[in-house]
Amino acid sequence: MKKVLALALAGAFAVPAVAQAAPSEIKVTGGGKTAAGETIAFVAQGNATAAKGQVQYNDHQGTKAHGVVTCVYAGPVDTNGDEAGGEANGYEIAGTLRDGSTFNIKGTDGGQPTEGTSSDTVVFDGASEDSECDLQPEEDYEGLPALAHGNIKIHKTREASTARSRKADMRVAKKTANASTFNAGAAALALTALL
């Protein structure tokens, strides 16, 4: 009887464990070529505290980098300082390069490219001290360089993401970056022919 009463009292005063929801996951994928001639391709999936994915960067002047993603975050950012109407879909990706240094990528998803022109922005920092994905500092999103060719997409993740689907996403991102390289080369040849 004492045992039953003790168990009943313990059950009555026990604080139920609250199930904490994991931060919602997002995915940011894409690639392309900047106006400065750099190519970048990446796939990042996870949240601001843990993520998976890869990044490949080439400035075509001798610097090539490959990294592993450790965090990713997306949300609205102000792209024009205090001016009205400057809000965009921003993203931030951070991780570690093969040489051990920290990289950081910031940019915006401006939607699907139209007639070969992208409204997406991206900046890659291969020696960053910013290893957090928090869309900070806010001023970093003002006046970001646009992709000359390519596409970056922020989207919700599938519930069950497999290594196979991540590899497929990376192949698509690389293909986009390679196509942008080809398109930029063709545009340069066409411009040379006009001169």
N, C-alpha and C positions, 0 to 999 in steps of 0.2 A: 504494500500500500504506500509506504514512504517513497519507494522508487518511482511508482507511477505518478504520485503527486509532484515529486521533484522534477520529473521529465515534463509533466504538464506545465509547471511554472516556468521551466527553462524555455519551453516552446512558446509560451505566452509573451515572454520578455525578450525573446530573440529578435534582433533587428534584421529584417529581411535584407539580403544582399541586393543592391540595386545594380542591374545590368547596365553597364556603360556602353553606349553605342560607339563603335569605332568611328573616327572621322571619315566622312564620306570621301570616296576615291574619285579622282578625276584622271583624265588622260590628255596629254598634250603631245601631238605628233606633227611632224612636218619636216620641211627642208627647203632649200633654195639657195639662190645666189644673191648677195648684197650688191649694191651699186659700187662698192669698193672692190668687188671681185672675190670676196670670201664665199666659200660654200659651207653649208652646215646641214646636218641631218640628225634628227633625234626622235626618240620615243621615250616618254616619261609617264609612268603610271603609279599612282599612290596618293599621298597626302603630304601635308607640311611637316610631318614627323618621320615618315618612312615611305620610300618609293623604290621602284626598280626601273631599269631602262638603260639606254645607251645614248651617247652623243659622239658624233664625228664632226671634226672641224678641219678646214684646210684654207689657209689664206693665199695659197698659190704663190707664195714668196719664200717658201721653205719651212713654214710652221704647219705641222699637222698634229692633231690631238685626238685622242680617243679616251672617253671617260665613262664612268658608271654613275648613274643617277642615284642620289640619296634622298632627295625631297622634291616635291612639285606642288605648286599652289596656283590657283587662278581666281580672279574676281575683278570687279570694276576698278579701274584706275583713272586718274585725272591726267590727261595728256597735254593740257594747255595751261597749267598753273591755275590761277584764280579765274581764268576766263570761263564763261558759261559754255556748255555744250562740248566740253572736252573729255567726256567719259568714254572709255573703251574697255573691251574685254582683255584684261592683262593676265600675264602668266609669269612665273618665276620658277626656274629649275636650277638646282645646285647638285654638286657631287664631286667626285675625285677623279683626276686624270691618272693615266698610267704612271706618270712620274711622281705621283703623290701630292701634287698641288691641287688646290680647290678651284673649281670652275663655277661660274654663275652665268646664267642666261636669263635675260629679261626681254619682254616684248609684248606685242598685242596681236590679237586675231581680228582682222578686219573683214572677215568673211571670205567667200570664194573669189578667186581672181577673175577679173573680167577682161576679155580680149588680151590675155597675156600679161596684164598689169596687176600686180599684187598690192593690196592695201595693208598687208601684214607687216609688222616690224620685228626686228630681232637685234640684240647685241650680245656678243659672246665675250666673256672676260675669263681668260685662262689662268690668271694669277690673282684671283679674287680672295678677299678676306671675308666675303659675305657668303656664309655657308647655310644661312637660314632662308626658307621659302616663306616670305611674309609680305611680298609686294612693297617692300620698303627699301631704301627711302623713296618716298613718293616722287620727288623731283627727277629720279632716274627714268621715269616714264615720259617725261616731256621731251619732245623732239627726237624720238628714237629714229634711227635710219630704217627706211622701208626696204623690204625685199625687192630686188629688181625683177626676179623671176622666182616662182615657187609658191608654196602654200603652207600655212601653219594652222592647225585646227585644235581648238579646245573642245573636248566632248566628255560626256559621262562615260565611265567604263562599263564594260559588260560585267555581269555578276561573276562569271567564271572565266577568268583570264588564264590562259595556259602559256607555257613557254613557246608553243607553236604559234599562237596568235601574236605574241610579242615579236617573234622573229618575222612574221608576215608584215607586221606594222613597220618594222625597221627596214625591210626590203622596199616597201612602198616609199618610205621617207628617203632612202638612198636613191631610188629611181627618180623621185621628184628632184632631188639635188643634182643628179647626173643629167637629167633632161634640161635643167636650168643652165648647167654648164654648157651643154650643147647649144641651147638657144642663145646664150650670151655670146658664144664663139661665132655662131652664124650671124648674129647682129653686128658683131665687130667686123666680120668679113664684108657684110653688106655696106657698112659705113665706110670702110676702106675703099670699096669699089666706087662709092659716090664721090669720094675725094679725089 
